[in-house]
Amino acid sequence: MTQAHRWTVASLLSLLAVALAWLACQLGFGLDVETSATVAALAAALVAAPLAQWAKQAAVKHSSPAPSVEGVRRQREPDGTPRADGVTRAWNIPVRNAGFTGRDELLTALHAHLHTGRPVAVIALHGLGGVGKTSLAVEYAHRFADEYSLTWWINAEQSVLIGDQLTALGLSTGWVTTTPDTATAARQVLRHLRETDNWLIVFDNVEAPEDVVPWLPQGPGHVIITSRNPGWRQVAFLLDVDVFDRAESVALLRHLAPELTGTAADSVADAVGDLPLAVAQAAGVIGETAMTADEYLRELAQHVAQVMTEGKPPSYPTTLAGTVQISLDRLAATDQAAGQLLRLCALLAPEPVPIEIFTGAPVGVLPEPLASVAASTMAIRRSIGLLGRYGLAKVGPVGPQLHRLTLAIVRDLTDHATEVAARRQLDALLVAATPGPSHEPTAWPYWARFLPHLLAVDPGASTNPALRAVATQATWYLRGHGDLRAGHDVTEHLYQQWRSRLGPDDPATLQAAHSLADARFRLGFVQAAHDIADETLRRRRRVLGDDHLDTLASACTLGLCLYQLGRSAPTASPRFEPARALLEDTLSRLRSMYGEDSGLTLGTAHNLALTLGALGRHNEALALHTDTVARRRRVLGEDHPHTLLSAGDFAEELAASGCPAEALELHRDTLARQRRVLGDDHPDVMLSAVRTAAVLHHLGQSAEALVLARETLEHRVRVLGPDHADTRSSALAVSTYLRALGRTRQARANDSRFPAGGEGEPGTGPGGSAFHNPAESTPA
């Protein structure tokens, strides 16, 4: 129908309304001439208004170009059904992923940030390759489609094509009626967007901010950018997209591969590090091949790169292995040093890699151009930034962090000769970057960052003696930091490997044996600690001589084992005397050869003081404790863990010597300092709390003792478990204090909770400073 025809129809209908009003008057409906005229005017207005709107909409529709073949839908909902309101809509969003799972918090956050009331809201979804940025943007566009009158997807990976895709938007909306050059057409589209409400533009897979900034629309709408590059904060609000949480991974796996049990799905999710693309690929492979989870996990462990080429989900353009390979190729073409850095990081742990490992490289260790780049913090940070830009690593203040699958794929794609050379380089780098003394709390934060990468290179298999020494130091750090179980397990592993490969008399084996004695002792395996300490002392005397520092360290260790075995005997043990003799001889040699303030000298004096107290020689024990605490305070500082352990044992000797008030004061001070330095869950802190509670109870302050004992019991249950000897000792103490307060029923309930709680003695236990790291034993 032409425009002239439309206006003719409207005019005829208006005349009809007037005629009807006049006829009503003539037929006697009680309308006078004036009223009839008014009715006629109202009727004409009522008919003309909607007709005018209809004519306007029809004219716009008539002037718009034919629908585009680029997936544009007009007057239809995102699912293809006609829109009820008939409003013209531009839409080319990719098909919704039917298997989309979870991400509710991210979608909510994305929606909230886009609706902050700013004239134009720009959000950049950033994350590693395969983390699901594009899927999240597609899901958002579909889920909130009703909020937008125009929704347009732009594939921005090739920035030179962005202008053409904006032109396509202009053609689909009628904003561009001819086909001018791309730049002109894109400017017209951007101008219309400034003047239009409720639009959403998605720029997918943008490589760098500068690629899209010239094309960013301004106006009352929303922009979503997906990118592996983290450098968006000057352009957009940055929203990090991380891996799935475990529940999301398991849900997707069981949705796509229903034959998986919950436990099997959890194992697969853990193996692929909850990376959404890898989770979807795993589900695809398992679903298509009917592999069991165990079969899949074995294949993944042996052939990561190959397995990650299988099971490409329909919603992803390529597999994870393909994604990593493309990024590697781009990185190699852009920055050779960044490629060299990536291959080194691929041999480390999937944790942030401290940049100090590279910036502290000795001369001649790193290849060029990485060696020159590592000499400059700015230059190496720039290369690390490229790893983030290409989605191969997260970039943070510590350094780059590779996802475990990215790491494994890069490793699989590295030729054997390059990997062998890289491993030699890493051995030297890790030795040079070794943290400070493992007994110093100030060095512990760096040890925590450094240790995963040291363990990742398997120092037990290393041919580098210096790296083996660093690994032994790491075991002392673990136990000093309070992680007794890990400290034991790592030490046991190193000891068994080195004893088998290098022999029982090798220096590395003997160092590991000495550390293992400490590890066993701290876990309460005193007899096992004694046995390996005795063997190590005999071997060191034969190999190194009686006065070597390592030999004397083993003597100190064995002396304390003898002391502790004596304490645990049912009656007064004759072992105290051999312990005293061995420790006195060792202390005399150490004072003569290494001075009274060396670390090992003070540790041996500490252990001898404990033994003297056990023998009832309290005056000698008090004198030696007093001297040791004073020296450690001066040499190590008042808050050093070794100083505080000496102070705690000194307080115990004061209590045993009939000075409970002085003991309580020293215990309170020691406990407060230990909590500040070590935290409530450290074994030394829990021991100190037990001892403080025991003295409080002895002084008649059982209510306060009970509060402290209950706190400690819960800490020990959580950290050590309900069946550990120290936990049972704490349980017995709680029951003792309850009975002292007349709360017998509660005491019986506590006994029922810990039925083995009769073992042990409240307020007792070995001091944690029993053994001494040889690295701490050099003359002060």
C-alpha positions in Angstrom: 0.0 0.0 0.0 1.4 3.4 -1.0 1.7 6.4 1.4 -1.2 8.2 -0.5 -3.4 5.2 -0.1 -2.8 5.1 3.6 -3.8 8.8 4.1 -6.9 8.2 1.9 -8.0 5.4 4.1 -7.4 7.5 7.2 -9.5 10.4 5.9 -12.4 8.2 4.9 -12.5 6.6 8.4 -12.6 10.1 10.0 -15.5 11.2 7.7 -17.3 8.0 8.7 -17.0 8.8 12.4 -18.5 12.3 11.8 -21.3 10.8 9.8 -22.1 8.3 12.5 -22.4 11.1 15.1 -24.8 13.1 12.8 -26.9 10.0 12.2 -27.2 9.5 16.0 -28.5 13.0 16.4 -31.0 12.5 13.5 -32.4 9.3 14.9 -33.3 10.8 18.1 -30.7 9.7 20.6 -31.1 13.0 22.5 -28.1 14.8 21.1 -28.4 18.4 20.0 -26.4 19.8 17.2 -23.6 21.2 19.4 -23.2 17.9 21.2 -23.3 16.0 18.0 -20.4 18.1 16.7 -18.4 17.5 19.8 -18.9 13.7 19.5 -17.9 13.8 15.9 -14.7 15.6 16.7 -13.8 13.2 19.5 -14.5 10.2 17.2 -12.3 11.6 14.5 -9.4 12.2 17.0 -9.7 8.7 18.4 -9.6 7.1 15.0 -6.9 9.5 13.6 -4.3 9.1 16.4 -3.7 5.3 16.0 -3.9 5.6 12.3 -1.2 8.3 12.3 1.0 6.1 14.4 0.3 3.1 12.1 1.2 5.2 9.1 4.4 6.4 10.7 5.5 2.9 11.6 4.6 1.6 8.2 6.6 4.4 6.5 9.7 3.5 8.6 9.2 -0.2 7.7 8.8 0.7 4.1 12.0 2.7 4.0 14.1 0.1 5.8 16.3 -2.2 3.7 15.6 -5.9 3.3 16.7 -8.2 6.2 20.5 -9.0 6.2 21.6 -12.5 5.5 24.2 -12.2 8.3 22.0 -13.8 11.0 20.0 -10.6 11.7 16.5 -11.1 13.2 13.9 -8.4 13.1 10.6 -8.3 14.9 11.7 -11.6 16.5 12.8 -12.7 19.9 16.3 -14.2 20.3 14.8 -17.7 19.9 13.3 -16.7 16.5 9.7 -16.2 17.6 8.0 -12.9 16.5 8.2 -10.0 19.0 4.8 -9.1 20.5 5.6 -5.3 20.3 6.7 -5.4 16.7 9.7 -3.2 17.5 12.5 -3.5 14.9 15.5 -5.4 16.5 19.0 -6.0 15.2 20.4 -9.3 16.5 23.3 -11.5 15.4 24.4 -13.2 18.7 25.8 -16.7 18.3 23.6 -19.6 19.2 23.1 -20.2 22.9 25.1 -23.0 24.4 22.5 -25.6 25.6 25.1 -27.0 28.0 26.0 -23.7 29.7 26.5 -24.4 33.4 26.8 -22.2 36.5 28.5 -18.8 36.3 25.5 -17.2 38.1 27.7 -15.0 40.2 29.7 -13.8 37.2 26.5 -13.1 35.2 25.0 -11.2 38.2 28.2 -9.2 38.6 28.3 -8.4 34.9 24.7 -7.3 34.8 25.2 -5.1 37.9 28.3 -3.4 36.5 26.7 -2.7 33.2 23.7 -1.1 35.0 25.6 1.5 37.0 23.9 4.4 35.5 26.8 5.6 33.4 26.1 7.0 29.9 28.0 4.1 28.4 29.1 1.1 30.4 32.2 -0.9 29.1 33.1 -4.2 30.7 36.1 -6.3 29.7 35.9 -10.0 30.5 39.5 -11.1 31.0 40.9 -14.6 31.5 43.1 -17.4 30.3 42.4 -19.1 27.0 39.6 -21.7 27.4 38.2 -20.1 30.6 34.9 -19.4 28.9 34.8 -15.6 28.3 33.0 -15.9 25.0 30.5 -18.4 26.4 29.8 -16.0 29.2 29.1 -13.1 26.9 26.8 -15.2 24.7 24.8 -16.4 27.7 24.5 -12.8 29.0 23.2 -11.6 25.6 20.5 -14.3 25.5 19.6 -14.2 29.2 19.0 -10.4 29.2 17.8 -10.0 25.6 14.6 -8.3 26.6 16.5 -5.4 28.1 17.9 -4.4 24.7 16.4 -3.1 21.5 19.6 -3.8 19.6 22.2 -6.5 20.2 25.2 -6.9 18.0 28.2 -9.3 18.0 31.5 -8.3 16.6 34.3 -10.8 16.1 37.3 -8.5 16.9 40.2 -11.0 16.7 41.1 -9.4 13.3 40.9 -5.7 14.1 40.8 -4.7 10.5 37.4 -6.2 10.1 35.7 -4.4 13.0 34.7 -1.5 10.7 33.0 -3.9 8.3 31.0 -5.5 11.0 29.8 -2.1 12.3 28.8 -1.3 8.7 26.7 -4.5 8.7 24.9 -3.3 11.8 24.2 0.0 10.1 22.7 -1.7 7.1 20.5 -4.0 9.2 19.0 -1.0 11.1 18.7 1.4 8.2 21.2 3.8 9.6 23.3 3.2 6.5 21.2 3.3 3.4 23.9 3.1 0.8 27.3 1.4 0.8 29.9 4.2 1.4 33.5 3.4 2.4 33.8 1.5 5.7 35.2 4.3 7.7 32.3 6.6 6.8 29.6 3.9 7.4 31.1 3.0 10.8 31.1 6.7 11.8 27.4 6.9 10.9 26.7 3.8 13.0 28.6 5.2 16.0 26.7 8.5 15.6 23.4 6.7 15.7 24.4 4.7 18.8 25.1 7.9 20.6 21.5 8.9 20.0 19.9 5.5 20.6 18.9 3.8 23.9 19.2 0.2 25.1 21.8 -1.4 22.9 24.4 -4.0 23.6 27.6 -4.4 21.5 30.0 -7.3 22.1 33.6 -7.2 20.9 34.8 -10.7 21.1 38.4 -11.9 21.4 40.1 -8.5 21.3 43.8 -8.8 21.4 44.8 -5.3 22.6 42.9 -2.2 23.8 44.3 -0.1 21.0 42.6 -2.4 18.4 39.1 -1.6 19.6 39.3 1.9 21.2 38.6 3.8 17.9 35.5 1.7 17.4 34.0 1.9 20.9 30.5 3.5 20.8 29.5 6.2 23.1 25.9 6.7 24.3 23.2 5.2 26.5 24.1 1.5 25.9 26.4 -1.3 27.0 29.7 -2.7 25.7 31.1 -6.1 26.5 34.7 -7.0 25.5 36.3 -10.4 25.8 40.0 -10.6 25.9 43.0 -12.6 27.2 44.8 -9.3 27.6 44.5 -7.9 31.2 45.4 -4.3 30.2 42.0 -2.8 30.1 41.7 -0.7 33.2 42.1 2.6 31.4 39.4 1.7 28.9 36.9 -0.5 30.7 35.9 -2.1 34.0 37.9 -5.3 34.2 36.0 -8.4 35.3 38.2 -11.5 35.7 36.8 -14.7 34.5 38.4 -17.6 36.4 38.1 -21.4 36.1 34.9 -23.1 37.2 34.4 -23.9 40.9 34.4 -27.6 41.5 30.6 -27.9 41.7 30.2 -26.2 38.2 32.8 -28.6 36.7 31.1 -31.7 38.1 27.7 -30.4 37.0 28.9 -29.9 33.4 30.7 -33.2 33.2 27.7 -35.1 34.5 25.4 -33.2 32.1 27.5 -34.0 29.1 28.6 -37.5 30.2 25.8 -38.8 32.4 27.6 -42.1 32.9 30.1 -40.4 35.2 29.6 -40.8 39.0 30.0 -37.8 41.2 33.4 -39.1 42.4 34.6 -39.8 38.9 33.5 -36.4 37.7 35.3 -34.8 40.6 38.6 -36.7 39.7 38.3 -35.6 36.1 37.6 -32.0 37.1 40.6 -32.0 39.4 42.9 -33.4 36.7 41.9 -30.7 34.1 42.1 -27.9 36.7 38.4 -26.9 36.3 39.3 -25.1 33.1 35.9 -24.8 31.3 37.1 -25.7 27.8 39.1 -28.7 29.2 36.1 -29.8 31.2 33.9 -29.7 28.1 36.5 -31.5 26.0 36.9 -34.2 28.7 33.1 -34.7 28.8 33.0 -34.9 25.0 35.7 -37.5 24.8 34.3 -39.6 27.6 30.7 -39.4 26.2 31.8 -40.2 22.7 34.2 -43.0 23.4 32.6 -44.6 26.5 36.0 -44.4 28.2 36.0 -44.8 32.0 37.2 -41.9 34.1 40.3 -43.9 35.1 41.2 -44.6 31.4 40.8 -40.9 30.6 43.0 -39.9 33.5 45.7 -42.3 32.5 45.7 -41.0 28.9 45.7 -37.4 30.2 48.7 -38.0 32.5 50.7 -39.6 29.6 49.8 -37.5 26.6 48.3 -34.2 27.6 48.7 -32.3 24.3 47.3 -35.2 22.3 44.3 -35.7 24.6 43.6 -32.0 24.6 43.1 -32.1 20.8 40.1 -34.3 21.2 36.5 -33.6 22.0 36.2 -30.0 20.7 32.9 -28.6 22.0 30.6 -27.0 19.3 30.6 -23.7 21.1 34.4 -23.3 21.0 36.4 -22.4 17.8 39.2 -24.8 18.7 40.5 -27.2 21.3 42.7 -26.3 24.2 45.8 -27.7 22.6 45.0 -25.7 19.4 44.5 -22.6 21.5 47.8 -23.0 23.2 49.6 -23.7 19.9 48.2 -20.6 18.3 49.2 -18.5 21.2 52.7 -20.1 21.2 53.2 -19.3 17.5 52.1 -15.7 18.1 54.3 -15.3 21.1 57.3 -16.7 19.2 56.7 -14.2 16.4 56.4 -11.3 18.8 59.0 -11.8 21.6 61.6 -14.6 21.6 62.6 -13.9 25.2 58.9 -14.3 26.3 58.9 -17.7 24.6 62.0 -18.8 26.4 60.6 -17.6 29.6 57.4 -19.6 29.0 59.2 -22.8 28.4 61.1 -22.4 31.7 57.9 -21.7 33.6 56.3 -24.8 32.0 58.8 -26.9 34.0 57.7 -25.3 37.3 54.5 -25.5 39.3 51.1 -24.1 38.3 51.6 -21.4 41.0 52.8 -17.8 40.6 56.5 -18.0 39.7 58.6 -15.4 41.7 60.2 -13.0 39.3 63.4 -13.1 41.4 64.1 -16.6 40.0 64.9 -14.9 36.7 66.1 -11.5 37.7 68.7 -13.1 40.0 70.1 -15.4 37.3 73.9 -15.9 37.5 75.9 -14.8 34.4 75.8 -17.4 31.7 72.8 -19.4 32.9 70.0 -18.0 30.8 70.1 -18.0 26.9 69.9 -14.9 24.9 67.8 -12.8 24.4 66.2 -13.8 27.8 69.5 -13.2 29.7 69.5 -9.5 28.6 65.8 -9.1 29.2 66.1 -10.6 32.8 68.7 -8.0 33.6 66.1 -5.3 33.5 62.9 -5.5 35.7 61.0 -3.4 33.2 62.0 -5.6 30.2 61.2 -8.9 31.9 57.9 -7.5 33.2 57.1 -6.5 29.6 57.8 -10.1 28.4 55.7 -11.5 31.3 52.9 -9.2 30.2 52.9 -10.8 26.8 52.2 -14.2 28.4 49.1 -12.7 29.8 48.2 -10.9 26.6 48.1 -14.2 24.7 46.2 -16.0 27.5 49.0 -18.3 28.4 49.4 -17.1 32.0 47.9 -15.0 34.7 50.1 -12.0 35.5 50.5 -10.7 39.0 52.9 -8.9 41.3 54.8 -12.2 42.2 55.2 -13.3 38.5 53.5 -15.4 35.9 51.2 -18.3 36.7 50.4 -21.0 34.2 47.3 -23.2 34.4 48.3 -26.8 34.9 47.0 -27.9 31.5 48.7 -25.0 29.7 51.9 -25.9 31.5 51.6 -29.5 30.5 50.8 -28.8 26.9 53.7 -26.4 26.5 55.9 -29.0 28.1 54.6 -31.7 25.7 55.2 -29.4 22.7 58.9 -28.8 23.7 61.5 -30.9 22.1 63.7 -33.1 24.3 67.0 -31.2 23.8 65.3 -27.9 24.7 63.7 -29.4 27.8 67.0 -30.9 29.0 68.8 -27.6 28.7 65.9 -25.8 30.4 66.1 -28.2 33.4 69.8 -27.5 33.8 69.1 -23.8 33.7 66.3 -24.1 36.3 68.6 -26.0 38.7 71.1 -23.1 38.6 68.3 -20.5 38.8 66.7 -22.1 41.9 70.0 -22.4 43.7 70.8 -18.7 43.1 67.2 -17.7 44.1 67.2 -19.7 47.4 65.4 -17.7 50.1 67.0 -16.7 53.4 67.6 -19.0 56.4 64.7 -21.4 56.7 64.5 -20.8 60.5 63.9 -17.0 60.0 60.2 -16.1 60.0 61.1 -13.0 57.9 62.1 -15.4 55.1 59.0 -17.6 55.3 56.8 -15.6 52.9 59.4 -16.0 50.1 59.9 -19.7 51.0 56.2 -20.3 50.6 56.3 -18.8 47.1 59.5 -20.6 46.2 58.9 -24.1 47.5 56.3 -25.3 45.0 58.7 -24.6 42.1 61.6 -26.3 43.9 59.5 -29.4 44.4 58.2 -29.3 40.8 61.7 -29.9 39.4 62.1 -33.0 41.6 65.3 -32.2 43.5 65.5 -35.8 44.6 66.4 -36.7 41.0 68.7 -33.7 40.5 72.4 -34.2 39.7 73.2 -30.7 41.1 74.6 -31.0 44.7 73.7 -27.4 45.5 70.1 -28.0 44.6 70.0 -31.0 46.8 71.2 -28.8 49.7 68.5 -26.3 49.0 65.9 -29.1 49.0 67.1 -30.2 52.5 66.7 -26.6 53.7 63.2 -26.6 52.4 62.3 -29.5 54.7 63.4 -27.5 57.7 61.3 -24.6 56.5 58.2 -26.7 56.3 58.5 -28.0 59.9 59.7 -24.6 61.3 56.6 -23.1 59.7 54.5 -25.7 61.4 53.6 -28.1 58.6 55.0 -31.2 60.3 53.3 -33.8 58.0 54.5 -32.3 54.8 57.9 -31.7 56.3 58.1 -35.4 57.2 56.9 -36.7 53.8 59.2 -34.5 51.7 62.2 -35.4 53.8 61.3 -39.2 53.6 61.1 -38.9 49.9 64.4 -37.2 49.5 66.1 -39.6 51.9 64.9 -42.7 50.1 65.9 -41.3 46.7 69.3 -40.2 47.7 70.1 -43.3 49.7 69.2 -45.4 46.7 71.0 -43.3 44.1 73.9 -41.9 46.0 74.5 -44.3 48.8 74.0 -44.0 52.6 77.3 -42.1 53.2 76.8 -39.4 50.6 76.6 -35.9 52.2 73.2 -35.3 50.7 71.9 -38.6 52.1 73.3 -37.8 55.6 71.8 -34.3 55.6 68.4 -35.8 54.6 68.8 -38.5 57.4 69.5 -35.8 60.0 66.4 -33.9 58.8 64.3 -37.0 58.9 65.2 -37.7 62.5 63.8 -34.2 63.3 60.7 -34.9 61.2 60.0 -38.2 63.0 60.6 -36.7 66.4 58.2 -33.8 65.8 55.5 -36.2 64.8 56.0 -38.2 68.0 57.9 -41.2 66.5 60.7 -40.9 69.1 62.1 -44.4 68.8 62.2 -44.2 65.0 63.9 -40.8 65.3 66.4 -42.3 67.7 67.2 -45.1 65.4 68.0 -43.0 62.4 69.8 -40.4 64.5 72.1 -43.1 66.0 72.9 -44.5 62.5 73.6 -41.0 61.1 75.9 -40.2 64.0 77.9 -43.3 63.5 78.3 -42.7 59.8 79.3 -39.1 60.2 81.9 -39.9 62.8 83.4 -42.4 60.4 83.2 -40.2 57.3 83.6 -36.7 58.7 85.3 -37.2 62.1 84.2 -36.5 65.6 84.5 -32.7 65.5 82.9 -31.9 62.2 79.9 -29.6 62.6 77.5 -32.1 61.0 78.8 -34.8 63.3 78.1 -32.6 66.3 74.7 -31.8 65.0 73.9 -35.5 64.9 75.2 -35.9 68.4 72.9 -33.2 69.6 70.0 -34.9 67.9 70.7 -38.3 69.4 71.1 -36.8 72.9 67.7 -35.3 72.8 66.2 -38.5 71.5 67.7 -40.3 74.5 66.3 -37.6 76.8 62.8 -37.9 75.3 62.8 -41.7 75.5 63.7 -41.4 79.2 60.8 -39.0 79.8 58.3 -41.4 78.2 59.5 -44.4 80.2 57.1 -45.6 83.0 59.8 -45.2 85.6 62.9 -43.1 86.0 65.0 -44.1 83.0 68.7 -44.8 82.9 68.7 -43.2 79.5 68.9 -39.7 81.0 72.5 -40.2 82.1 73.7 -41.3 78.6 71.9 -38.3 77.2 73.6 -36.0 79.7 77.0 -37.4 78.9 76.6 -37.1 75.2 75.2 -33.6 75.3 77.9 -32.4 77.7 80.6 -33.7 75.5 79.0 -32.2 72.4 78.5 -28.8 74.1 82.1 -28.7 75.2 83.4 -29.4 71.6 81.0 -26.8 70.1 82.0 -24.1 72.6 85.7 -24.8 71.9 85.5 -24.9 68.1 82.6 -22.7 67.2 82.0 -20.4 70.1 79.3 -20.0 72.7 76.9 -18.1 70.5 76.7 -20.4 67.5 73.3 -21.8 66.6 74.2 -25.4 67.3 76.0 -24.5 70.5 72.9 -22.8 71.9 70.6 -25.6 70.7 72.8 -28.2 72.4 72.9 -26.1 75.6 69.1 -26.0 75.5 68.8 -29.8 75.2 71.4 -30.3 78.0 69.4 -28.0 80.3 66.3 -30.1 79.7 68.2 -33.3 80.6 69.7 -31.8 83.7 66.2 -30.8 84.9 65.0 -34.4 84.2 67.8 -35.6 86.4 66.7 -33.4 89.3 69.7 -31.0 88.9 67.5 -28.0 88.9 70.0 -25.3 89.9 72.3 -26.3 87.0 69.3 -26.5 84.6 68.1 -23.1 85.6 71.5 -21.6 85.2 71.9 -23.1 81.7 68.4 -22.1 80.6 69.0 -18.5 81.9 72.2 -18.2 79.9 70.7 -19.8 76.7 67.7 -17.6 76.7 69.8 -14.5 77.2 72.1 -15.4 74.4 69.3 -16.3 72.0 67.6 -13.0 72.7 70.8 -11.2 71.9 71.8 -13.2 68.9 68.4 -14.0 67.3 66.0 -11.5 68.9 63.3 -11.7 71.5 60.6 -12.9 69.1 62.6 -15.5 67.2 60.9 -19.0 67.4 64.1 -20.6 68.9 64.3 -17.8 71.5 60.6 -18.4 72.4 61.0 -22.1 72.7 64.0 -21.6 75.0 61.9 -19.2 77.1 59.0 -21.7 77.3 61.3 -24.5 78.5 62.9 -22.1 80.9 59.4 -21.4 82.3 58.8 -25.1 82.7 62.0 -25.5 84.7 60.9 -22.6 86.9 57.6 -24.3 87.6 59.4 -27.6 88.4 61.8 -25.8 90.7 59.0 -24.4 92.9 58.6 -20.9 91.2 55.1 -21.2 89.6 54.3 -17.5 89.7 57.5 -16.6 87.8 56.8 -19.5 85.4 53.3 -18.2 84.7 54.6 -14.7 83.9 57.2 -16.1 81.5 54.6 -18.5 79.9 52.1 -15.7 79.3 54.7 -13.5 77.7 56.0 -16.4 75.5 52.6 -17.4 74.4 51.6 -13.9 73.4 54.8 -13.5 71.3 54.4 -16.9 69.7 50.8 -16.2 68.7 51.9 -13.0 67.1 54.8 -14.6 65.2 53.5 -18.1 64.4 49.7 -18.0 64.6 47.4 -20.0 66.8 47.7 -23.3 64.9 51.5 -23.7 65.1 52.5 -26.7 67.1 54.8 -24.6 69.3 52.0 -22.3 70.2 49.6 -25.1 71.1 52.3 -26.6 73.3 52.9 -23.3 75.0 49.2 -22.9 75.6 48.9 -26.3 77.2 51.8 -25.5 79.5 50.4 -22.1 80.5 47.0 -23.7 81.3 48.8 -26.3 83.5 50.5 -23.6 85.6 47.2 -21.7 85.9 45.5 -24.8 87.2 48.4 -25.4 89.7 48.0 -21.9 91.0 44.2 -22.5 91.6 43.0 -20.6 88.5 41.3 -23.6 87.0 38.5 -21.5 85.2 41.1 -19.6 83.2 43.0 -22.8 82.6 39.9 -24.5 81.3 39.2 -21.7 78.8 42.8 -21.9 77.4 42.8 -25.7 77.4 39.5 -25.9 75.5 40.8 -23.5 72.9 43.9 -25.6 72.5 42.0 -28.8 72.3 39.9 -27.6 69.4 43.0 -26.3 67.6 44.7 -29.7 68.0 41.6 -31.6 66.9 41.5 -29.5 63.7 45.2 -29.5 63.0 46.4 -32.9 64.3 43.2 -35.0 64.4 41.3 -36.4 67.4 43.6 -39.5 67.8 46.9 -37.7 68.0 48.8 -38.1 71.3 48.9 -34.4 71.8 45.2 -34.1 71.2 44.5 -36.8 73.8 46.8 -35.0 76.2 44.8 -31.8 75.7 41.5 -33.8 76.2 42.8 -35.2 79.5 43.8 -31.7 80.7 40.3 -30.4 79.9 38.6 -33.2 81.9 41.0 -32.5 84.8 40.1 -28.8 84.9 36.4 -29.6 84.6 36.6 -31.9 87.6 38.5 -29.4 89.6 35.6 -27.0 89.0 33.1 -29.6 90.1 31.7 -30.0 86.6 31.9 -33.8 86.7 29.1 -34.5 84.1 30.9 -32.3 81.5 34.1 -34.1 82.3 32.6 -37.5 81.6 31.1 -36.2 78.3 34.6 -35.0 77.3 36.1 -38.4 78.3 33.4 -40.0 76.1 34.4 -37.8 73.2 38.0 -38.8 73.6 38.0 -42.3 75.0 41.8 -42.7 74.8 42.3 -39.4 76.7 43.8 -41.1 79.7 47.2 -41.2 78.0 49.7 -38.5 78.4 50.2 -35.8 81.1 48.7 -32.3 80.9 51.2 -29.6 80.3 54.1 -31.7 79.2 55.7 -32.5 75.9 58.9 -32.0 74.1 60.1 -28.6 73.1 60.1 -27.9 69.4 63.7 -26.8 69.3 65.1 -30.3 69.7 67.0 -30.6 66.5 69.0 -28.0 64.6 69.3 -27.3 61.0 73.0 -27.3 60.0 72.5 -24.1 58.1 71.6 -22.4 61.4 74.7 -23.8 63.1 77.5 -21.7 61.7 79.4 -19.6 64.3 77.5 -16.4 65.1 
